[in-house]
Amino acid sequence: MKKRDQDRFQKILIEQREELLQNARRTLSGDIHLDPDDFPDEIDTASSEMNLAFQGRLRERERGLLSKINQALQKIEDGVYGECESCGEQISVKRIEARPVAELCIDCKSEQEQLERRNG
């Protein structure tokens, strides 16, 4: 991969990481506890609990993405960013543009997905 492309993807990854960290800070600074006295009825309480659970799942997914972003940034530093972890071939720039944290080339990813479908 060209140095110019690596620099561009590094900038994109850093921006994504900052956005995720800002979301996490907002969540932590917000009031995330539920006080039953704050809600007039059980439906409001249930709705708030569902919303809180949804936000928790969202933060968990963001945490996983943050880990992948950090791994991709480390690969840039190590000079191996854009190499497929399975076959060692270069991942296409179009694939990396679509998913900057891609670890597999499109062929290896397709093969992985087929195996997952077969194994349920």
N, C-alpha and C positions, 0 to 999 in steps of 0.2 A: 504494500500500500504506500502511496506517495505521502511524503511528509506533510504536504499541504492538506491532504485529505485527513490525515491523523490529527492535525491541529484543529481542523474544522469540527471533527467528531469529538475531540477533547472538549472544545468549547460547548458543544451541545450537551455533552454528558455533565459537565460542571453546572450548566444552567438547570438541567433537570434535577440534579442533586440539590441545588439551592432551593428550588421550588418545593421539593419534597420535605426538606428540613424546615422551610417556612410553614408548611402545612402542619408539621408535627409541633412546632412551637405554638401555633395558633390553637391547636387542640389542647396542648398542655396548659396554656394560659386561660383557656375557657373553663367554664364551670361544667364539669362532666359527671357530677354525682346526681343521683336522683333522690329527692326528698319527697316522700309520699304526701306531705302536707302542702306541697306546691301545686298539686293537681286536684281538681274538684271531683273527678270520678275515675273509675277503674279503666275506662277506655282511654282517657288522656294518659294515664300511667303506662298502660300497655303500649300505646303509640310511642311514648318517649323512650321506653325500654327497647322497642324495636329499632328506633332511630339510633340509639346509643350502640346497640349491637352491630348495626350496619356500619356505623362509623368505625367501630373496632375492627371489623373485617377489612374495611378500606385501609386503615392504618397498617394492618398486618401485611396486606399486599404491597403497600408502599414501602414497608420495611424490607421486603424481599427484593423489590426493584432497586432500592437504595444499595443493597448488598451487591447486586449485579452491576450497578453503575460503578461502584468502587472497584470491583474486579476488572471491569473494562478499562478504567483509568489506570489501574496497575499494569494491565497488558500494554497500554500505550507506553508507559514508562519503560517496560521491559522490552519493547520493540516487537511484540508478538500480536498486537491488536489486529484483528481482521483475519486471523488464521483459524480455520475450522479445528475444533478440539478433537474431532473424530478422525478426519482423514488428513489434516494438515494443509489442505489446499486453501487458497485465498477465498474468503467470503466476498461475494460481489458487492460493489459499492452500493448498488440499488437496494440490496437486502439490508445493509448496514444503515442506509438512510432511513429505511422503514423501521428498523429496530436496532438502534445503536449498541444495544447490549447483546446482540446475537452472538452465540457461541458456536453455532453449527452453520455450515453452508446449507443451501436450500435442499440439495440432494440428501445429505445426512439427516436434516430435520424431517424431511418427508419420510425417510426410512424409519426414523424414530417414532413418528406419529402412526405409521402403519403397524409397527410392532405394538404400540400402546393400544390401538384399536383391536388387534387380534387377541391381546392378553386381557382385554376388558378394562 
